[in-house]
Structures are given as structure tokens and as C-alpha cells.
């Protein structure tokens, strides 16, 4: 089909501006990614494209008379932001409203469509404009599952105009319902986990540690209280040493291995075995000129004191060393030496 002169003029305008569109698309994509990163909004992807000449010709063939010029075509530049969660779509939308001028009259929220087969088409579409720019562009925002479903529909020809047999159509719609439910549940689970972490953080801050189960989130909150700092400072004072901070999350597995069920159990070990840990550390560094100690020394010797007093013996100390340092033939001899040294310390008789 040959384009009419008006549509041909729009096509020529596109050809003249295409290089500029490509540059603008790259700049927009980078700007959006940077803004989302700064806002702490984690997304799966930011995709972009410039409408191909063939696609534009097809559009002009169908409804070229609708456009007075190229500036009336709102999707020459298209950007798609794919989120992990449903509620993040609105966060991204808020970011777009801050970044660009939104053409509300031409924007559409397809999430308000309630057709049975609409799941993969529930994107939020904004028509945007950079302030003081002539051209508009489209930003689509949807979840990973919505994006996957839309791609599957495209591959299967579901919306291609080819009639789909009813049994396949039914299965596709059932799958759409499952994916929509999964999308909702992922967001719900994240919200519930966020609420759980807030409650746990409040319990830890209040000191009600016996009520807080020991897990990754609670132990991380517990470490924010610096529970081993007093012991480490006491150990460091032996040599007037500096304390070098090191990650303490590996001790979560150790305390669980020591059958701690709550943060209260960990706190009780700190209260009851800090003196033993201090004595072990003094034996280790007291006759050295060590002027830097790791922040892991306190909790390590704390666990060693607990293991020995609880009758865990060499096997228990070896287990501790393997978690901290990995399997090694030397762990057996080190555990035996630590057990022998600790046997002569005063805390063993207390």
C-alpha cells in the first residue's frame, strides 16, 4: 500500500529524526535507571526501543489521517519498566511523574480492565514528555509475570487474530488466573515479611529477647545492638589493641548449632560465659604484642567457653572451627590444643 502525501511527510520527518530518537532513548533509559536506583526501587529490567520504520508505516497505513505531524504519535520511543512486585508498579509510576510531564489524557491504566483474559495486558501506560521537548514517549510499567504472560501470548498467537480452539483457550485462561494469583501472593508475602521484620526489630529494641525466635532477620537486628562489643573491648584492653570490625552473621549457624532457639538464649550465653571467653582470650594474646584484634574474637571464644563447659569437648570445638574456617586437617589439632589450654583456666572450676 502506498502512503498518501501527508503520511509520507510524517515518515520523512521520522527518518530525519531517527538518530535523535536513538540518542534520546539511551538518555531516557539511563535517567530512569539512575532515578530508580537513587530511590531504592529495585526492578527486574528497564527496556527501550525506537519504533521501526516498518512499524511506523503500518501505523500510518491504518490511521495516518489521525496525525497532523510526527509529534502526535506518542510511542515513537517506548520504554518498559518491569517490576518484581505489583505494588512496585505504582512506585515506578510515582517516579515517572517526578521525572517527566505526564500526558494524562492519553495515558491509560490497563490494570482497571477486568476481562478474564486480560492478565498479560494489565500494564500501566504513561505518555510522557521531557519538559520543553517536542516529542512524547510511552512508558509501560508491569510485573515480571505480566511481562512473561504477554510474551507467551505473543509467541502462541493468542492475540494474532487466529481463532484458538476452546480447549486451549480455557487452559490459557486458567494459567492466566494462576499467574495473576501468584503475582498477588508474592506482593502479599513481601508485605507480611516486612511487617514481621518491623515487629521483630521492635521486640529486639525493647529487650524482650526471649520472645524473639533466632533466625537471619532477628540475628541481624540483634547485631545492630552490638552485643559482643563489651566483651571485645575488654579483650582488646589486654594489649591496648584496636578492634577490626568483621562480619558476624556466620555465628548465626553456630548459635543454632548450640541449640539456641531465641535471641534470649544467645543473650544468656553472653551473660554466663563472657568471663570464660575473656580468660581464653587472655591466654591466647596476653603474652603477645598483638595490637589489632578481630571483632570475631569475642564471640568465637564465647562459643568455645560454652562448648567446653557444656561437655562438647574437642568435637564441639572442631565443629565451630569448621563453620568459621571451613574443613581443614589442622582443625582437629587446634581443637585439641584449645581444649587443653582451657582446662587450666579458672572459669572451668567455677
N, C-alpha and C positions, 0 to 999 in steps of 0.2 A: 504494500500500500504506500502511495506517495503522499508525503506530508503536504498540507496546504501551506501557502506562503507564511502565514502567521506562525504556525508551528515550526516551520523551517527556521524562522528568525530566532525563535526560542532555542532551538537546537544549536544554532550558530553561537548564540550567547553562551550556552553551556560549554561548547568547545573552547571558546576564548577564555573561559573562567576555570576550566577543569584543573589546571596546575595550581591555581589559587585554592580551589576546593581541597585538593590533596594536602596542601600545606596546612590549611585551616583545620582539617580533620585531625592531623597529627597533633597540632597545638591544643585542640579541644580535648582530645583523649588524655594527653599528658596533664592538662589542667584539672580535669575531673579526677584522675587517679591521685594527683597530689592533694587535692582538696579532701577527698575521702580518707586518705592516709592521715592527714592532719586532724581530721575529725574523729579518727579512731573507728571508722566504719570499714569493716573487713568484707570484701566482696569476692566472688569467685572469679569474675573477669570483667573487663571493660573492652568491648569490641567496637569496631567502627568500620565504615565503608563509605565510599562515594558512589552514588548511583551510576551504573554503567551507561554508556551511550545507547546500547540496545534496549535496556530497561526504560530509559527516558523516551526513546522513540515509541515503544509500546504504549507508554502512558499518554503521549501526545496523540497517537493514533486514536485512542479511545475517547479522550476528553481534552484535546488540545484547545478547543474553543473556550474552555473554562478559565484558562490562564491568560492574563494580559501580558505577562512577562515571566522570565525565569524566577523572579523573586516571589511569585505566587506559589511556586512548587516548594512545599515545606520539607520534603525528605530527600533533597539532593545529597545532603550529608545525613547519615544515620549513625547513631551511637546507641549501643545496647549495654546496659549495666546489669549484670547477672548476680543476684544475691544468694546467700545460703538460706536465708530465712524470710518468711512472709513479712514480718514486721520491719525488716530492714529495707524493704521496698519504699516504705514511707520515709525512712531516714534518708535514703538516697534522694527521694523526691524533694525533701526539705533542702538538701544540699544543692540541688539543681536550681531551686527557687532563689537561693542566695547568690549563686554564681551568674545566673542568666535572667534575662527578661522572658517570662513565660507568656506565650500567646494562649490565654485560657479559652478563648472562643474555639480554637482549632485543636486544643488538647483533649484527650479522651481517657477516661478511666475504664478500661475494659473489664476490670475486676467486678464491676457492678452488673455485668451480664450474667444471667443465671440459666443459660441454656445447658442442657445435660451434657453436651459435647464441647463445652467452652473452656475446659481447664487449661489447655495449652495456649489459649488466646487471652489470658487474663492479665496481660501486660498493662502497665500504666504508661501511657504515651504522652509526653510533653513536647509541644512545639516551642522551641526556644530561639532566642536571638541574643547574640552578643550585643551589649549596649553600643549604640551608634553604628551598628553593622546593617548592611542592606539585606543580607540573606538570613533566612531562618533554617533551622535544622531540627531533626527529630531525635529525641532521647527516649528509648524504650527501657523500662525497668521491670524485671521479672525474676522469679526464683530459678534455681538450677533445675528443679523438677519440671517447672513450667517450660523452661527452655528445652529440656530433653524431650518432653512430650510434643512440643511444636515441631522439633526436628524429626521425630519419629513419624508424625503425621505427614510431614513433607515427603519423607522417604517412601511411605506406603501409598502415597497418592490419595490420602483420605479426603483432602480438600481440593483435589485436582479437577473435579467435575466428573470423574469416573464413578459410576454407581458402585457402591460397596455392598456385597451380599449381606443380608441381615444378620447372619450368624457372626460374621467378622465385625460388623458394626456394633453388635451387642458386646462382644469381647473388648473392643476398643473402648467403649464407654465404661465398661466395668473397670478396665485398667485406669482410665482417667479418674474414676472415683477413688480408686486405691491411692493413686499418686496425690490427689488433692487432699485426702485424709492424711497421708504421710507428711505432706507439706505443713499441714496444720499441727500435727503431732510434734514434729521437730521443733517448731516455734514454741509450742506449749511446754515441751520438756526443757528447752533452754530457759524459759521464763521460770519454771519451777526450780531448776538448778540455781538460777540467780537468786531466787528468794531463799533457798536453802543456805547458800553461801552467806547471805546477809544475816540470817538468823544465827548461823554458826559464829560468824565474826562478832556478833553482839554478845553471844554467850562467852566466847573466849575473852573478850574485852572486859566482861563483868566478873570474870574469875570463876564462873561456875563450870570448872573443867570436868568434874565428874559426870556431867550431863552431856558432854561432847564426845561422840564416837571418834576414834582415831582413824583418819583417812587422809588422802592427799590434800584436800582443801583445808581440813581442820588443822593439820600439822603445819601447813604453810602459814595459816593465820597465827598459830602458836609461836612460830619462829619470829614473827613480827614483834612479839613481846620480848625477844632476846633472852630466852630462859636460861641459856648457858653462859651469859655474859659475866655474871658474878663469879662463877667458878673459873672461867678463863682468866679473868683479871687477877684472881688470887694466885693462879698458877704462874701467870706472867710476872708477878711481883717477885717471884723467887730469884729471877735473873734480871729484873727490871726490863723485861723483854717487850717488844712490840707485838701486837696481835694482828695477824694477817687474816682477813676475812675469807672464808671458803664456803662453798655450798654445803648446807646441812640436810637437804632433803633425802640423801641416801640413808640417813638414820631412821627414816620412817619405816623402812623394811626391817631394820634392826630391832626397833622397839616393838614392831608387830611380832617379830620372831621371839621376843622376850615375853610374849603373851600379853602385851598391853592392849587393852580394849578401848580405853578412853584417854583423853588428854590428862585426866586426873591421875591415871596410872603412871604416865610419863612424869608428871609433876611430883608424884610421890617418890619415884626413883631418884629424881634430882635432890629432893629434900633428904632422903635417907642415905644416899650413897655419895654425896659430894665430898665428904671428908675422906672416904676411901679413895675417890678419884684424885683428890689433891695429894694424898700420900703417895699414890702410884706415880703421879707426875713429878713430884719432888725427887723420887728415886731415879726417874728417867733423866731429868735435866739438871738436878741440883749440883752435880759436880762438873757440869759443862759450862762453856761461855756462850751458850745459845742465846742470841738476843732477839730472835724472831720466832714466835710460835704460831701454829695454825689455830684458827678458831674451832677446828675439829678435835683438838687435843682434849679439851674438857669433856665433851660428850663421849669420845672414844674411851677415855679412862673411867668415866662414869659407868659405861656399859661393862667394861672389864671388871670393875669392882662388884657390880651387881651379879654378873655371871659367876664369879668366884664364890661370893657369899651364898649364892643360891645353889651351889654344888654343881655348876655346869662344867667345871674343870677345863681341861685342855681342849676337849671337843667343842665346848661352847665358845672359847676364845678363838679357836680356829675358824668357826663359823662366822664370827664377827669379822675377822681379818679377810676372809674370802669375799664377804659382801663389800667391804671397803676397798680392797686392793685387787680382787679377782683371785682365782685359783693360782697357787704357786707352791712348789715343793718346800719353800722356806717357811710357809705359814705354820707348819707343824712344829718346827724347832723354835720359832718365835713365840708361839702359844705356850710351849713348854717352859721357855725362859721367863715369860711374863708370870706364869703361874708360880714358878719357883721364887721369883722376886717378891711377889705379893704375899707369899706365905709368911714372910718375916716382918710384915708391916703391922703396926699397932691396930689398924681397923679390923684385922682378921680376928682379933681377940675381944672385940667389943660386942 
